[in-house]
Amino acid sequence: MNTQTIAVVGMTCEHCVRAVTAEVSKIAGVQRVDVDLAHGAVTVVSADPVDLDALAAAVEEAGYEVVS
């Protein structure tokens, strides 16, 4: 099991949580997505590490931005 957490800006409500969760869940191998709205964090659980560019692209597709 692999866990990765990324910082995301722009999320302000439950709609944001659902949008990010839906897009990130489409990535192959992702088993669970947890969005911490208060801290602007998205945690992804997968069997193998997920490519960070793929994560960023999914977050951007939902309308938000990954920060380092």
C-alpha positions as CSV (number, residue, x, y, z in Angstrom):
1,M,0.0,0.0,0.0
2,N,1.3,3.4,-0.9
3,T,0.2,6.8,0.5
4,Q,0.9,10.2,-1.1
5,T,-0.2,13.6,0.1
6,I,-0.2,16.7,-2.1
7,A,-1.1,20.3,-1.3
8,V,-3.9,21.9,-3.3
9,V,-5.1,25.5,-3.4
10,G,-8.5,26.8,-4.3
11,M,-10.7,24.3,-2.6
12,T,-13.4,26.0,-0.5
13,C,-16.5,23.7,-0.2
14,E,-17.9,20.2,-0.4
15,H,-18.3,20.6,-4.2
16,C,-14.6,21.1,-4.4
17,V,-14.0,17.9,-2.4
18,R,-16.3,15.9,-4.7
19,A,-14.7,17.3,-7.9
20,V,-11.2,16.6,-6.8
21,T,-12.1,13.1,-5.5
22,A,-13.9,12.2,-8.7
23,E,-11.0,13.3,-11.0
24,V,-8.2,11.7,-8.9
25,S,-10.2,8.5,-8.5
26,K,-10.0,8.1,-12.3
27,I,-6.2,7.5,-12.1
28,A,-5.3,3.8,-12.6
29,G,-4.4,2.1,-9.3
30,V,-5.9,4.7,-7.0
31,Q,-7.8,2.9,-4.3
32,R,-8.9,5.8,-2.0
33,V,-8.8,9.6,-2.1
34,D,-9.1,11.7,1.1
35,V,-9.5,15.4,0.8
36,D,-8.7,17.6,3.8
37,L,-10.5,20.8,2.9
38,A,-9.3,22.7,6.0
39,H,-5.7,22.0,5.3
40,G,-5.8,22.0,1.5
41,A,-4.4,18.5,1.3
42,V,-5.3,15.5,-0.9
43,T,-4.1,12.1,0.2
44,V,-4.1,9.2,-2.3
45,V,-3.9,5.6,-1.3
46,S,-2.8,3.2,-4.1
47,A,-1.1,-0.2,-4.6
48,D,1.9,1.5,-6.3
49,P,3.1,5.1,-6.3
50,V,1.0,7.4,-8.5
51,D,2.9,9.7,-10.9
52,L,2.8,13.2,-9.5
53,D,2.2,14.7,-12.9
54,A,-0.9,12.5,-13.3
55,L,-2.1,13.7,-9.8
56,A,-1.5,17.3,-10.7
57,A,-3.3,16.9,-14.0
58,A,-6.3,15.4,-12.3
59,V,-6.5,18.2,-9.7
60,E,-6.2,20.8,-12.5
61,E,-8.9,19.1,-14.5
62,A,-11.1,19.5,-11.4
63,G,-10.3,23.2,-11.4
64,Y,-7.7,23.5,-8.7
65,E,-3.9,23.8,-8.4
66,V,-1.2,21.7,-6.8
67,V,1.4,23.5,-4.9
68,S,4.8,22.3,-3.6
